[in-house]
Structures are given as structure tokens and as C-alpha cells.
């Protein structure tokens, strides 16, 4: 990769303290752009113009990339060029006049309360794997964690006595999230049944979720979630993020304050959280049209 791009990624890692997953996404977007401009005879991103970047966007569109993916790639390039201006590699940011494609508004998918209750009752807590699965599902739904946040958890992040979990969110920003009573009981059973070897201090400092004495992987968590959602719903998307969507939607459907939900989710902007109010509104409309005699 180009030396400027490498320096930018190092900046994200060491100064912005972004997660390895986020940095990987930036790296993939920038690498794709560099490959494209090299195919047009440009070997340095500092030499690319706004027309070159627009050409890249058209290239992505013609290759059937979704608007959301193109927007993310444009955002990655905008951050790269902002860094280049700040560090005087270039004098003008060529991405400033590049408009991202308009993303279609899609409401986040979520599970019904009935489906969630059935799903959380499925794992067999008398087995080690079942106990682990139950704890994973309870944290994703009960506290609205992101996948990356869940797998980063250490034993010391969970306070069963206080009923909270310390979460390392995007941009390495910590937040404290409450645990439900069921989550506390489930985690207590899980920790007891999965006690690792070594002294008490080393056990406390170990990853919360382990598979073969290694920190649980993204794919393992995805497989757990897919397995149980498939048993209770025919919803098309079965990712861990669906449980986060469900967490937020159920809170708002039951009257939770939007600002409180924003803090629980670790959102930077209230506008990010407001998408769930549309879900709640749609649910209210369905109830109205079903129940009102004049609807």
C-alpha cells in the first residue's frame, strides 16, 4: 500500500485508537481505490483529482455496489484526504465536492418479543455450550451490545454484584451498560461453569467468552445467533446486530426515552438512534389499522 495510506492507517490505530476491525475496513476501501487509480496510470493518491474520485464512484456503481457500500468507501477516502491536507501532503481535499449516493431508507429488522422469549429459552444450560450460548444471547439482546463489543469483553468488565458491564465501544470509548436480572443469573452460571485454569487473578483477567482456551471469534458468535434465530423466526437477516436492533426497538415500544436508548447503544448522534422511532411508529400503525374500527 502507498506510504501515505500506511501512515494514515497507523494514525487511526495509534492516535484515533480505532478497532482493528474498523481499520481493516478503511484499509480495504483505500486499497480498492489505489488499485483503481493505478489502473488509470496514477501511482500516488496525492495526484488524484476530484474527477478521478468521481470516476471511481461511477466504477463502483457500474459494478453493482450498494449505495451504502459506496457511501462508506467515499467516507473512507474523505478521511484519508482530510489527513493528507492536515499533514500537508496536499493543499486541497478533492473529496469535498464528492456527493455520496443517497441510501434508500430501510427500517432495521428485529424480532418480536414472543420470538425473543422463545429464543432465550432454547439453550440447554445443563451443557457447557448451552450455558455459553445463553450468556451470549442474553448480552446481545439484554444489553444491546455490538458483535465487536461482545468478543472484546474480559471477566473484569462484568460486575455481577452491581449489575453492569463495561463496554469498549467505537473509537475505544467506554460505556457502562446495565445487565438484566436474567443476564446476571445467566452470566453467573456461565462464569462458574467455564472457570479457566490458573490462579484467581489470571481467571479474572481472562476473556469472558472462550472457545478452546482462546477468545471467542466473530464467526462463532454469528453461528450461535444464526442457529437460535432460525428456530424462532423466518426473518431473513440473522446476524448479531439483529439482536441489538431488537433491544432498541423493544425499549422504545415500551416507552423508553430516546436519549436513554442513545446512551445505552453508545451512539454518537441522536439521528442514528432515531431510526428506531420509525420502527416503533410502523408498529403503532399496524396495531391501529388492526384494532380501530374506522381504520
Secondary structure, DSSP 8 states (H G I E B T S, - for coil): --HHHHHHHHHHHHTS---HHHHHHHHHHHHHHHHHHHHTT---GGG--HHHHHHHHHHHHHTT--HHHHHHHHHHHHHHHHHHHHTTS-SS-TTTT---------------HHHHHHHHTTS-TTSHHHHHHHHHHHHHHHS---HHHHHH-BGGGEETTTTEEEEE-GGG-EEEEE--HHHHHHHHHHHHHT--SS-HHHHHTSBSSEETTEE--HHHHHHHHHHHHHHH---S--SHHHHHHHHHHHHHHTT--HHHHHHHHT-SSHHHHTHHHHHHHHHHHHHHHHH-TT-
